[in-house]
Amino acid sequence: MKLMTGNEYVESLREYNPDIQVKGKKVTSVADEPLFKPGINAIAVTYELAHQKKHQDIMLATLADGTRVNRLNALDYSADDLLKKLEMTRLICKWTGCGQRYLMHDALSALAEITAMMDAEKKTDYHAVFNDYLTHVQRFDLTCGTAVTDAKGDRSKRPHEQADRDLYVRVTEKNEKGIIVSGAKANITGAPYVHEFIVLPTRAMKKEDVDYAVSFAVPVDAPGLKMIAKPAGRPGDSEAPFSSNFGQSTALVIFNNVFIPWDKVFLCGEWEYTGKLAEAFANHHRHSCIGARAGLGDMIIGASALMSEYNGLPPVEVPHIRRNMGELIRITEGFYATGVAASVYGRKTVAGNVVPDSVQSNIGKLMLAEQVYDIFRIAHEISGGIVVTAPTPEDISVEESGELIERYLVGKHGTTANERINMARLLEDLTASKEGGFYSVISLHGGGSPEAMRMSAVRNYDLESQKVHILEKLKCFAKVEGTCKDCVTCVNDEPCEETCD
Ligand SMILES: Cc1cc2nc3c(=O)[nH]c(=O)nc-3n(C[C@H](O)[C@H](O)[C@H](O)COP(=O)(O)OP(=O)(O)OC[C@H]3O[C@@H](n4cnc5c(N)ncnc54)[C@H](O)[C@@H]3O)c2cc1C
């Protein structure tokens, strides 16, 4: 099994020749495209961390035969694995803002379960195809983009009801060698600089949508596959200390009669399993998002504390700053704790891998989706207006204005204006810039809209047992009125006739 370094990953991109357009121009070399550099850097970190001894316990997973692979390319077999995956996404995102590659872990985990389920129930052979694919990504230490969200068109209509039949990815032809697919997937993270895509259905399909019930893997440069991509982060922006180095591209990925051989097809026509597959992916992915956004929270907590110090207000001593720091920590550790709970209460699947508890992972993702806006607001309150008004590096580099800036924008005695301005710029980059807006929207919608999480949480929550409990209790209360006092504090599940009468 290979464990690439960051540089080897960048070089490996030269072996692919994908059809990509960014800002109206065709990309000739992904590895050398400056507009993708922050995104490539972020994924390179996922390779580099796996080589650092102090991080290998969480960055590497050990397979049954004893070989070690990047945990992002491995399945989870225990609560401990889920906890390590959570810590891994937090670590990666604390470095990069968004490490992007964890989507593939979540897609592989979902496919492991649902292909095994289909084989058991429908006598298909998808699980062996999946296992071969898993070995393939592990052997070459690949990064796969995960393409779930279709273009979708009119949201009130199902796939087969759309005016344009290709608004969801569909199978247009099947032959003995494989299938041909057309359609589009939107908002796909990291698409330009991954090796392959794993394609999953975005929703539960009905019988009429059978052509849209499809899941497969495909190299990024397959004939007929085109991407219209956005730059990653804020490349080349002198006011972006973080996102000129680390960022995330997304792309509209279009399939125009793309051939997929059968040995890369994980589901084709089994429409009854599409909802299960979409939900399994969402469950793993929302769990990963919890770790990812905790990493972003860590960065904002550190930067806010330093900003307050540079302002001359020690964050632990000044009461309202301390309260606000406490809020930042409460939010970040609060949603992270649901990720821990989801790991501890996970369940084993028919494939033998473990999935996080779906109520906890959905609730955690919902919490971070909504509370990321509070994190940004509190960081702004702690830091002051300089977050958006700090002079540009170009003005600082002019001698006369540089001196004025150093004189008038200084904060705490013993620190320089430059230190204060650098911290303000970092906070602007993470919370109040175009990139800051990106982090809000990815937190809100990445992994599904908040409503999707509420629906999943309610669907998977054991409402029935809560209702039964209340009805049983009411029966007890009715019986004991004025008679048996013990019954009120009784903890038997069933109403206890003997005691009450
Ligand atoms: C930065 C970023 C990165 C992403 N990366 C990936 C990725 O790598 N892979 C991937 O597959 N996806 C990715 N996504 C997509 C993400 O999963 C979707 O954005 C999310 O599922 C919401 O879908 P949508 O954007 O199409 O919004 P919509 O579905 O259009 O949602 C907009 C609103 O409409 C509501 N709505 C939608 N449909 C209905 C309906 N039928 N009835 C009632 N209300 C409805 C929603 O609840 C929401 O309030 C990414 C998104 C972002 C923002």
The ligand as a MOL file (V3000), in Angstrom:
LIG
                    3D

  0  0  0     0  0            999 V3000
M  V30 BEGIN CTAB
M  V30 COUNTS 53 58 0 0 0
M  V30 BEGIN ATOM
M  V30 1 C -19.2980 24.8180 -0.2150 0
M  V30 2 C -20.1270 23.6230 -0.5110 0
M  V30 3 C -19.4920 22.4210 -0.7990 0
M  V30 4 C -20.2480 21.3130 -1.1400 0
M  V30 5 N -19.6110 20.1430 -1.4740 0
M  V30 6 C -20.3390 19.0980 -1.9370 0
M  V30 7 C -19.6980 17.9090 -2.4060 0
M  V30 8 O -18.4870 17.7620 -2.3580 0
M  V30 9 N -20.4650 16.9230 -2.9070 0
M  V30 10 C -21.8100 17.0320 -2.9740 0
M  V30 11 O -22.4460 16.1170 -3.4500 0
M  V30 12 N -22.4580 18.1400 -2.5520 0
M  V30 13 C -21.7440 19.1650 -2.0370 0
M  V30 14 N -22.3840 20.2900 -1.5910 0
M  V30 15 C -23.8250 20.3870 -1.7870 0
M  V30 16 C -24.6690 20.3710 -0.5420 0
M  V30 17 O -24.8460 19.0690 -0.0980 0
M  V30 18 C -25.9810 21.0650 -0.9570 0
M  V30 19 O -25.6990 22.4360 -1.1010 0
M  V30 20 C -27.1020 20.8340 0.0280 0
M  V30 21 O -27.4760 19.4840 0.0120 0
M  V30 22 C -28.3100 21.7000 -0.3230 0
M  V30 23 O -28.6790 21.4740 -1.6490 0
M  V30 24 P -28.8140 22.6980 -2.6560 0
M  V30 25 O -27.5890 23.5250 -2.5640 0
M  V30 26 O -29.1580 22.1490 -3.9790 0
M  V30 27 O -29.9560 23.5740 -2.0770 0
M  V30 28 P -31.5150 23.3450 -2.2260 0
M  V30 29 O -31.8110 21.8820 -2.1790 0
M  V30 30 O -31.9860 24.1010 -3.4140 0
M  V30 31 O -32.0330 23.9980 -0.9110 0
M  V30 32 C -32.4630 25.3400 -0.7840 0
M  V30 33 C -33.6490 25.3780 0.1650 0
M  V30 34 O -34.7360 24.7100 -0.4420 0
M  V30 35 C -35.2540 23.7000 0.4290 0
M  V30 36 N -35.7170 22.5910 -0.4130 0
M  V30 37 C -35.0070 21.9180 -1.3380 0
M  V30 38 N -35.7760 20.9850 -1.9250 0
M  V30 39 C -36.9900 21.0630 -1.3670 0
M  V30 40 C -38.2250 20.3450 -1.5530 0
M  V30 41 N -38.3480 19.3810 -2.4480 0
M  V30 42 N -39.2660 20.7200 -0.7850 0
M  V30 43 C -39.1590 21.7080 0.1470 0
M  V30 44 N -38.0270 22.3990 0.3580 0
M  V30 45 C -36.9550 22.0880 -0.3950 0
M  V30 46 C -34.0780 23.3230 1.3320 0
M  V30 47 O -34.4800 22.7900 2.5840 0
M  V30 48 C -33.3880 24.6730 1.4910 0
M  V30 49 O -33.9850 25.3980 2.5290 0
M  V30 50 C -21.6570 21.4110 -1.1830 0
M  V30 51 C -22.2760 22.6040 -0.8470 0
M  V30 52 C -21.5390 23.6970 -0.5070 0
M  V30 53 C -22.2490 24.9750 -0.1680 0
M  V30 END ATOM
M  V30 BEGIN BOND
M  V30 1 1 1 2
M  V30 2 1 2 3
M  V30 3 2 2 52
M  V30 4 2 3 4
M  V30 5 1 4 5
M  V30 6 1 4 50
M  V30 7 2 5 6
M  V30 8 1 6 7
M  V30 9 1 6 13
M  V30 10 2 7 8
M  V30 11 1 7 9
M  V30 12 1 9 10
M  V30 13 2 10 11
M  V30 14 1 10 12
M  V30 15 2 12 13
M  V30 16 1 13 14
M  V30 17 1 14 15
M  V30 18 1 14 50
M  V30 19 1 15 16
M  V30 20 1 16 17
M  V30 21 1 16 18
M  V30 22 1 18 19
M  V30 23 1 18 20
M  V30 24 1 20 21
M  V30 25 1 20 22
M  V30 26 1 22 23
M  V30 27 1 23 24
M  V30 28 2 24 25
M  V30 29 1 24 26
M  V30 30 1 24 27
M  V30 31 1 27 28
M  V30 32 2 28 29
M  V30 33 1 28 30
M  V30 34 1 28 31
M  V30 35 1 31 32
M  V30 36 1 32 33
M  V30 37 1 33 34
M  V30 38 1 33 48
M  V30 39 1 34 35
M  V30 40 1 35 36
M  V30 41 1 35 46
M  V30 42 1 36 37
M  V30 43 1 36 45
M  V30 44 2 37 38
M  V30 45 1 38 39
M  V30 46 1 39 40
M  V30 47 2 39 45
M  V30 48 1 40 41
M  V30 49 2 40 42
M  V30 50 1 42 43
M  V30 51 2 43 44
M  V30 52 1 44 45
M  V30 53 1 46 47
M  V30 54 1 46 48
M  V30 55 1 48 49
M  V30 56 2 50 51
M  V30 57 1 51 52
M  V30 58 1 52 53
M  V30 END BOND
M  V30 END CTAB
M  END
